[in-house]
Amino acid sequence: MEGIYTIAALWLGLAVFSAIIAHHLRISIALVEICIGVVAANIVSHFFGPDAFGSNLEWLRFLASTGAIMLTFLAGAELDPKVIRSKWKEVVVVGIIGFLAPFLGCTAFARFILHWDPQASWLAGIALSTTSMAVVYAVMLETGFNRTEFGKGILGACFINDLGTVITLGLLFAPFNYKTIVFIVASIIILALFPVVTSFLTKVYGNKTTAIRAKWVTLVLFGLGALALWSGSEAVLPAYIAGMLLAEFAAKEHQWVRRFRTLTVGFLTPFYFIRAGSLVSIAALISAPIIFLVLFIGKVISKIFGLYPVVGIFRKKQKEKWYYTLMMSTGLTFGTISALYGYSHGIVTQEQYSFLVAAVIASAVIPTLIANFAFLPHHLLDQKKKVAKLMTEGIDEE
């Protein structure tokens, strides 16, 4: 137990340090935690050995995975069903193009520029086609865009994008068997009952010291996650759908959502983001930087060329178009999951896996930094603050 507490204290110390840096630099803490993870893991590995940082410890992987699941659930719960219904064309079109452009573009880059074999090239296309729900939601939360229709539209498009990634990974590589059917049927039944049972438990047992809602939601997320992993899928996808189904409930239960968010962001997600950074080998990148650059540039270029004209159909202001496009160019959760799937099943080598993960993490950091520093649409946040002030004062907005 001493070792567990030591590693946990080290990682949470890095999380506190990341929070301080993020505050002073005015950037997303998720991005700082990723960068701190890269630096800390490589320093510790150099002086104390490859396993000293603890990234692959089973309990730490569980905490990191739980952080990703909870954050993805919260991202779904933040979606306003009314906004999504009114913006369904935007969400679907941007999400599909956001997947297809980098999927085809990065597959071509890997096959014809890096000369990877066809299977590895398709896997690279899948891994680099993603957005990062975890990073995007964390940024939306910190900037306040999660409460605007602009931010909710981005989150909805991210979901469609990642849904395309998961489906394509399954169609190209994962076996479709009875487990898949069991998972789909069980998920439909559980998710159909989820809002009803949640409302019932809240009505009868809610607002008590037992915190039954948090226990019930966690039970469902873990249960669906176990089913997803058993069937060969990923635990994060059903978490997002579960969050979407509870969006109306969450809109009425602000206090509960705030407490759930505090637990998730304050304790769980640092393990996820720091671990994501710790998977990057600086030595591997230094030894062959061209491969990393080809993959990273391939993703960003294909995302921008595919998305910018499409986003322009729905957003006319320059800052809004660039911010939307750059946030959709991020990648992390499903990108690292897809790369790890490819490595675990012998589709890509360890070296190829390292370059893919590095490119995915770079896409989580660099486009987001550029978006927040150069293209943050402050006018949308100012409008939101103005409306909130008017509503507080009881004045109808003209």
C-alpha positions as CSV (number, residue, x, y, z in Angstrom):
1,M,0.0,0.0,0.0
2,E,2.9,2.4,0.6
3,G,3.9,2.3,-3.0
4,I,0.3,3.0,-4.1
5,Y,0.0,6.0,-1.9
6,T,3.4,7.3,-3.0
7,I,2.5,7.1,-6.7
8,A,-0.9,8.6,-6.1
9,A,0.6,11.5,-4.1
10,L,3.2,12.1,-6.9
11,W,0.5,12.2,-9.6
12,L,-1.8,14.5,-7.6
13,G,1.1,16.7,-6.8
14,L,1.7,17.0,-10.5
15,A,-2.1,17.8,-10.9
16,V,-1.8,20.7,-8.4
17,F,1.3,22.0,-10.1
18,S,-0.6,21.8,-13.4
19,A,-3.5,23.8,-12.0
20,I,-1.1,26.5,-10.9
21,I,0.6,26.7,-14.3
22,A,-2.8,26.7,-16.1
23,H,-4.0,29.5,-13.9
24,H,-1.1,31.8,-14.7
25,L,-0.8,30.9,-18.4
26,R,-4.6,31.1,-18.8
27,I,-4.8,27.8,-20.7
28,S,-6.8,24.6,-20.2
29,I,-5.6,22.5,-17.3
30,A,-6.2,19.4,-19.4
31,L,-3.5,20.5,-21.9
32,V,-1.1,21.4,-19.1
33,E,-1.6,18.0,-17.4
34,I,-0.9,16.2,-20.7
35,C,2.4,18.2,-21.2
36,I,3.4,17.7,-17.5
37,G,2.7,13.9,-18.0
38,V,5.1,13.8,-21.0
39,V,7.9,15.6,-19.2
40,A,7.5,13.9,-15.8
41,A,7.3,10.4,-17.2
42,N,10.3,10.8,-19.4
43,I,12.4,12.3,-16.5
44,V,11.3,9.6,-14.0
45,S,11.9,6.8,-16.6
46,H,15.4,8.1,-17.4
47,F,16.6,8.2,-13.8
48,F,14.5,5.5,-12.1
49,G,13.6,3.0,-14.8
50,P,10.7,2.6,-17.3
51,D,8.1,1.4,-14.8
52,A,8.9,3.9,-12.0
53,F,6.3,6.4,-13.0
54,G,3.5,3.9,-12.6
55,S,1.6,4.6,-15.9
56,N,0.8,0.9,-16.4
57,L,-0.2,0.0,-12.9
58,E,-3.7,-1.7,-13.0
59,W,-5.2,0.6,-10.3
60,L,-3.9,3.7,-12.0
61,R,-5.2,2.6,-15.4
62,F,-8.6,2.1,-13.7
63,L,-8.6,5.6,-12.2
64,A,-7.6,7.1,-15.6
65,S,-10.3,5.1,-17.5
66,T,-12.9,6.1,-14.9
67,G,-11.9,9.7,-15.3
68,A,-12.4,9.5,-19.1
69,I,-15.8,7.8,-18.6
70,M,-17.1,10.3,-16.1
71,L,-15.9,13.3,-18.1
72,T,-17.5,11.9,-21.3
73,F,-20.7,11.3,-19.3
74,L,-20.7,15.0,-18.1
75,A,-20.0,16.1,-21.7
76,G,-23.2,14.3,-22.8
77,A,-25.1,15.7,-19.9
78,E,-24.2,19.2,-20.8
79,L,-25.9,19.0,-24.2
80,D,-29.2,20.8,-24.4
81,P,-31.6,18.5,-26.3
82,K,-33.4,21.6,-27.7
83,V,-30.2,23.1,-29.0
84,I,-29.1,19.8,-30.6
85,R,-32.5,19.3,-32.2
86,S,-32.4,22.8,-33.6
87,K,-28.8,22.3,-34.8
88,W,-29.0,18.7,-36.0
89,K,-27.9,19.5,-39.6
90,E,-24.8,21.4,-38.4
91,V,-23.9,18.7,-35.8
92,V,-24.4,15.8,-38.3
93,V,-22.7,17.4,-41.3
94,V,-19.7,18.8,-39.4
95,G,-19.3,15.6,-37.4
96,I,-19.3,13.4,-40.5
97,I,-16.9,15.6,-42.5
98,G,-14.7,15.9,-39.3
99,F,-14.4,12.1,-39.4
100,L,-14.1,11.4,-43.1
101,A,-11.6,14.1,-44.1
102,P,-8.8,13.0,-41.7
103,F,-9.7,9.3,-41.9
104,L,-9.1,9.3,-45.7
105,G,-6.3,11.9,-45.6
106,C,-4.2,10.3,-42.8
107,T,-4.6,6.8,-44.3
108,A,-3.2,8.2,-47.6
109,F,-0.4,10.0,-45.8
110,A,0.6,6.8,-43.9
111,R,0.3,4.6,-47.0
112,F,1.9,6.7,-49.7
113,I,4.3,9.0,-47.8
114,L,5.4,6.8,-44.9
115,H,4.9,3.5,-46.8
116,W,3.2,1.7,-44.0
117,D,1.4,-1.5,-44.9
118,P,-2.4,-1.2,-45.7
119,Q,-3.6,-2.5,-42.4
120,A,-1.4,-0.1,-40.4
121,S,-2.4,2.8,-42.7
122,W,-6.1,2.2,-42.2
123,L,-5.5,2.0,-38.4
124,A,-3.5,5.3,-38.6
125,G,-6.4,6.9,-40.4
126,I,-8.8,5.7,-37.7
127,A,-6.6,6.9,-34.8
128,L,-6.1,10.3,-36.3
129,S,-9.7,10.8,-37.4
130,T,-10.9,11.5,-33.9
131,T,-11.7,14.6,-31.9
132,S,-11.2,14.6,-28.1
133,M,-14.5,14.8,-26.1
134,A,-12.4,14.9,-22.9
135,V,-10.2,17.9,-24.0
136,V,-13.0,19.8,-25.8
137,Y,-15.4,19.4,-22.9
138,A,-12.7,20.5,-20.4
139,V,-12.0,23.6,-22.5
140,M,-15.7,24.3,-23.0
141,L,-16.1,24.0,-19.2
142,E,-13.3,26.4,-18.4
143,T,-14.2,29.0,-21.0
144,G,-17.9,28.9,-20.3
145,F,-18.9,27.8,-23.8
146,N,-20.5,24.6,-22.4
147,R,-23.5,26.9,-21.5
148,T,-23.8,28.4,-25.0
149,E,-25.4,27.0,-28.1
150,F,-22.1,27.5,-29.9
151,G,-20.2,25.2,-27.5
152,K,-23.0,22.7,-27.4
153,G,-22.9,22.5,-31.2
154,I,-19.2,21.7,-31.1
155,L,-19.7,19.0,-28.5
156,G,-22.5,17.4,-30.6
157,A,-20.3,17.5,-33.7
158,C,-17.5,15.9,-31.7
159,F,-19.8,13.0,-30.7
160,I,-20.8,12.3,-34.3
161,N,-17.1,12.5,-35.3
162,D,-16.1,10.0,-32.6
163,L,-19.1,7.7,-33.3
164,G,-17.8,7.4,-36.9
165,T,-14.4,6.5,-35.6
166,V,-15.7,3.8,-33.3
167,I,-18.0,2.3,-36.0
168,T,-15.2,2.2,-38.6
169,L,-12.8,0.6,-36.1
170,G,-15.4,-2.1,-35.4
171,L,-16.2,-2.7,-39.1
172,L,-12.6,-2.9,-40.3
173,F,-10.9,-4.7,-37.4
174,A,-13.2,-5.8,-34.5
175,P,-15.0,-9.1,-34.9
176,F,-18.8,-8.9,-35.1
177,N,-20.1,-11.8,-33.1
178,Y,-22.8,-12.7,-30.6
179,K,-21.0,-10.5,-28.0
180,T,-21.6,-7.5,-30.1
181,I,-25.3,-8.3,-30.4
182,V,-25.6,-8.9,-26.7
183,F,-23.9,-5.5,-26.0
184,I,-26.2,-3.6,-28.4
185,V,-29.4,-5.2,-27.1
186,A,-28.4,-4.8,-23.4
187,S,-27.3,-1.2,-23.9
188,I,-30.6,-0.3,-25.6
189,I,-32.6,-1.8,-22.8
190,I,-30.5,-0.2,-20.0
191,L,-30.3,3.2,-21.6
192,A,-34.0,3.2,-22.3
193,L,-34.7,2.6,-18.6
194,F,-31.9,4.9,-17.4
195,P,-33.7,8.3,-17.3
196,V,-36.9,6.7,-15.9
197,V,-35.1,4.9,-13.0
198,T,-32.9,8.0,-12.3
199,S,-36.0,10.2,-12.0
200,F,-37.7,7.7,-9.7
201,L,-34.7,7.3,-7.5
202,T,-34.3,11.1,-7.3
203,K,-38.0,11.6,-6.4
204,V,-38.0,8.9,-3.7
205,Y,-34.4,9.0,-2.3
206,G,-32.8,12.1,-3.7
207,N,-31.3,14.9,-1.7
208,K,-30.3,12.6,1.1
209,T,-26.9,11.8,2.6
210,T,-26.8,8.5,0.9
211,A,-26.0,10.2,-2.5
212,I,-27.9,7.5,-4.3
213,R,-27.9,9.3,-7.6
214,A,-24.1,9.4,-7.9
215,K,-24.0,5.7,-6.9
216,W,-26.7,4.8,-9.4
217,V,-25.1,6.7,-12.3
218,T,-21.7,5.2,-11.6
219,L,-23.2,1.7,-11.4
220,V,-24.8,2.2,-14.9
221,L,-21.6,3.7,-16.4
222,F,-19.4,0.9,-15.0
223,G,-21.9,-1.8,-16.1
224,L,-22.1,-0.5,-19.6
225,G,-18.3,-0.1,-19.7
226,A,-17.8,-3.7,-18.7
227,L,-20.3,-4.8,-21.4
228,A,-18.5,-2.7,-24.0
229,L,-15.1,-4.0,-23.2
230,W,-16.4,-7.6,-23.1
231,S,-17.8,-7.2,-26.6
232,G,-14.6,-5.7,-28.0
233,S,-15.9,-2.0,-28.0
234,E,-14.9,0.8,-25.7
235,A,-16.3,1.9,-22.4
236,V,-16.3,5.6,-23.2
237,L,-19.0,5.5,-26.0
238,P,-22.0,4.3,-23.9
239,A,-21.0,6.9,-21.3
240,Y,-21.6,9.8,-23.7
241,I,-25.0,8.4,-24.8
242,A,-26.0,7.9,-21.1
243,G,-25.0,11.5,-20.5
244,M,-27.1,12.7,-23.4
245,L,-30.2,10.8,-22.1
246,L,-29.8,12.6,-18.7
247,A,-29.3,16.0,-20.2
248,E,-32.8,17.2,-19.3
249,F,-32.5,15.8,-15.8
250,A,-29.0,17.4,-15.4
251,A,-30.5,20.8,-16.4
252,K,-32.8,20.7,-13.4
253,E,-30.2,19.3,-11.0
254,H,-27.5,22.0,-11.1
255,Q,-26.2,21.2,-7.6
256,W,-25.9,17.5,-8.3
257,V,-24.1,18.1,-11.6
258,R,-21.7,20.5,-9.9
259,R,-20.7,18.0,-7.2
260,F,-20.3,15.2,-9.8
261,R,-18.1,17.6,-11.8
262,T,-16.0,18.4,-8.8
263,L,-15.3,14.8,-8.1
264,T,-14.5,14.1,-11.8
265,V,-12.3,17.1,-12.6
266,G,-10.8,17.4,-9.1
267,F,-9.7,13.8,-8.6
268,L,-10.2,11.5,-11.6
269,T,-9.3,13.3,-14.8
270,P,-5.8,14.3,-13.7
271,F,-4.9,10.6,-13.8
272,Y,-6.3,10.3,-17.3
273,F,-4.6,13.4,-18.8
274,I,-1.3,12.8,-17.1
275,R,-1.3,9.2,-18.1
276,A,-2.0,10.1,-21.7
277,G,1.0,12.3,-21.7
278,S,3.2,9.7,-20.0
279,L,2.7,7.3,-23.0
280,V,4.8,9.5,-25.3
281,S,8.4,8.6,-25.7
282,I,10.5,11.8,-26.3
283,A,13.5,9.6,-27.3
284,A,11.4,7.9,-30.1
285,L,10.2,11.3,-31.4
286,I,13.8,12.6,-31.4
287,S,15.0,9.6,-33.3
288,A,12.5,10.0,-36.1
289,P,10.8,13.4,-36.0
290,I,9.8,13.3,-39.6
291,I,7.3,10.4,-39.1
292,F,5.7,12.3,-36.2
293,L,5.5,15.5,-38.2
294,V,3.9,13.7,-41.2
295,L,1.2,12.2,-39.1
296,F,0.5,15.3,-37.1
297,I,0.5,17.6,-40.1
298,G,-1.6,15.1,-42.1
299,K,-4.2,15.2,-39.4
300,V,-4.4,18.9,-38.9
301,I,-4.3,19.7,-42.6
302,S,-7.0,17.2,-43.6
303,K,-9.2,18.4,-40.6
304,I,-8.8,22.1,-41.6
305,F,-9.3,21.6,-45.3
306,G,-12.3,19.4,-44.7
307,L,-13.9,21.3,-41.9
308,Y,-13.3,25.0,-42.5
309,P,-15.5,25.3,-45.6
310,V,-18.2,23.2,-44.0
311,V,-18.2,25.2,-40.7
312,G,-18.4,28.3,-42.8
313,I,-21.9,27.3,-43.9
314,F,-23.1,27.5,-40.3
315,R,-20.8,30.2,-38.9
316,K,-20.0,33.4,-40.7
317,K,-17.6,35.2,-38.3
318,Q,-13.9,34.4,-38.9
319,K,-13.0,33.7,-35.2
320,E,-16.0,31.4,-34.8
321,K,-15.1,29.4,-37.9
322,W,-11.4,29.0,-36.9
323,Y,-12.2,28.2,-33.3
324,Y,-14.8,25.6,-34.3
325,T,-12.4,24.0,-36.8
326,L,-9.4,23.9,-34.5
327,M,-11.4,22.4,-31.6
328,M,-12.6,19.7,-33.9
329,S,-9.0,19.1,-34.9
330,T,-8.1,17.9,-31.4
331,G,-7.7,14.2,-30.6
332,L,-7.0,12.1,-27.5
333,T,-9.5,9.6,-26.0
334,F,-10.5,7.5,-29.0
335,G,-7.2,8.3,-30.8
336,T,-5.1,6.7,-28.1
337,I,-7.7,3.9,-27.7
338,S,-7.6,3.1,-31.4
339,A,-3.8,3.2,-31.5
340,L,-3.6,0.9,-28.4
341,Y,-6.1,-1.5,-30.0
342,G,-3.9,-1.6,-33.1
343,Y,-0.8,-2.3,-31.1
344,S,-2.4,-4.9,-28.9
345,H,-3.7,-6.8,-32.0
346,G,-0.5,-6.6,-33.9
347,I,-1.8,-4.2,-36.6
348,V,0.9,-1.6,-35.8
349,T,4.4,-2.1,-34.3
350,Q,5.4,-0.5,-31.0
351,E,7.3,2.2,-32.9
352,Q,4.3,3.0,-35.1
353,Y,2.1,3.1,-32.0
354,S,4.5,5.6,-30.3
355,F,4.3,7.9,-33.3
356,L,0.5,7.6,-33.5
357,V,0.1,8.4,-29.8
358,A,2.5,11.3,-30.0
359,A,0.6,12.8,-33.0
360,V,-2.7,12.3,-31.3
361,I,-1.5,14.1,-28.1
362,A,0.1,16.9,-30.1
363,S,-3.3,17.4,-31.8
364,A,-4.9,17.7,-28.4
365,V,-2.4,20.4,-27.3
366,I,-1.4,22.5,-30.3
367,P,-4.7,23.3,-32.1
368,T,-6.3,24.0,-28.7
369,L,-3.6,26.4,-27.7
370,I,-3.8,28.2,-31.0
371,A,-7.6,28.3,-30.8
372,N,-7.7,29.8,-27.3
373,F,-4.9,32.3,-27.8
374,A,-5.7,33.5,-31.3
375,F,-9.4,32.8,-32.1
376,L,-11.4,32.7,-28.9
377,P,-14.7,34.2,-29.8
378,H,-15.1,36.4,-26.7
379,H,-18.2,38.1,-28.2
380,L,-20.2,34.9,-27.7
381,L,-19.3,34.8,-24.0
382,D,-20.0,38.5,-23.6
383,Q,-23.5,37.9,-25.1
384,K,-24.1,35.0,-22.6
385,K,-23.1,37.2,-19.7
386,K,-25.3,40.0,-20.8
387,V,-28.3,37.7,-21.1
388,A,-27.6,36.2,-17.7
389,K,-27.4,39.7,-16.2
390,L,-30.7,40.8,-17.7
391,M,-32.4,37.6,-16.5
392,T,-31.1,38.2,-13.0
393,E,-32.4,41.7,-13.0
394,G,-35.7,40.5,-14.3
395,I,-35.5,42.5,-17.6
396,D,-36.7,41.0,-20.9
397,E,-34.0,41.0,-23.6
398,E,-35.0,43.1,-26.5
